Amino acid sequence: MSRIRSWFLRAARAERIDLRGKQMVVTGAAPGSIGFETARQLAGWGADVVITTRRNPEAVAAQLRERIASEPGHGRIAAQALDLADAASTQAFITWLLSTHGERLDVLINNAGIHLDLLSQWKQAQLTPDGQERHWRTNYLGSLHLTLGLLPLLRQTGRQFGEARLINVVSQLHAKGSNADLFGMQRPYNSWFAYGNSKLALMHAAQALQRRHGATDQLKTYSLHPGAVYTHIADQGLRGNPRLEAVRRAFAPVEAFFLLTPEEGAQTSVHCASSPTADGGRYWQRCQPATASADSADTEVARRLLEATEAWYAGLPPQ
């Protein structure tokens, strides 16, 4: 039955690589998530992995250590709290990482993200305390705050050891985003558009950084769709609607059968983080290059967006 299901879902699997000596960061690694399984597999293959969660990071790290204990040559697991929507939390994580693991950073996987209001009930943008739309602030600005803060270490690692990688976990829903919205929402507000914009922006940022640093610093960047995965992200999206939450719980076994498991959903992240044949500067799905939206190919928008984001980053208050 499991083979039939895997064939039906076209599940892919990354090829095992010896990752001993590599240092990696995986954001959004709560139990039951794609990030948790990404970290487990990479650490099981020998990488030293730092994970982030918003709550109970040490308890999650203990679970991961238990899961990889039987793996020969497994790496170490470290953990720290991180809330990407909070500039102070993000900067605190950057400072901690550079002070404790600042010798190298081979791979940064921006996995953490949110998708709220799946029923499109919000008629206007829900703002964070600093005045940003919530998906944009968490998925894009938070991830870019982290990326730009760690970029010098990624570049140094690329020059010193021959390669570093930046991986943005996006979604095929980036196609719901629009370049016209990235510098100010042009369409009536819809949470699905907002989510798509945040993922499209992550793709632009990856491409722009590849063009800027790929040749000089041996930095490879990736954007990827993990597939339709059964995780807790829908729980957040349906929060506040008890009736639908109850229906989803009742049909959870059926939903789980027709969706990828978090382990299956992690495979493209693992592949992009580890495979020596995975080319940077591309969009990936099922461990292979895939076709992205036409908007994602606009290099001028990518350049402008990265420059605007760098200006936002430079203007953050000192922490």
Secondary structure, DSSP 8 states (H G I E B T S, - for coil): -HHHHHHHHT---------TT-EEEES---TTSHHHHHHHHHHHTT-EEEEEESS-HHHHHHHHHHHHTTSTT---EEEEE--TT-HHHHHHHHHHHHHHSTT---EEEE-------TT---SS--B-TTS-BHHIIIIIIIHHHHHHHHHHHHHHHHHHHS-EEEEEE--GGGGG--GGGTTS--S---HHHHHHHHHHHHHHHHHHHHHHHHHHH-EEEEEEE--SB-STHHHHHTTT-HHHHHHHHHTHHHHHHHSB-HHHHTHHHHHHHH-TT--SSEEEETTEE----GGGG-HHHHHHHHHHHHHHHHTS---
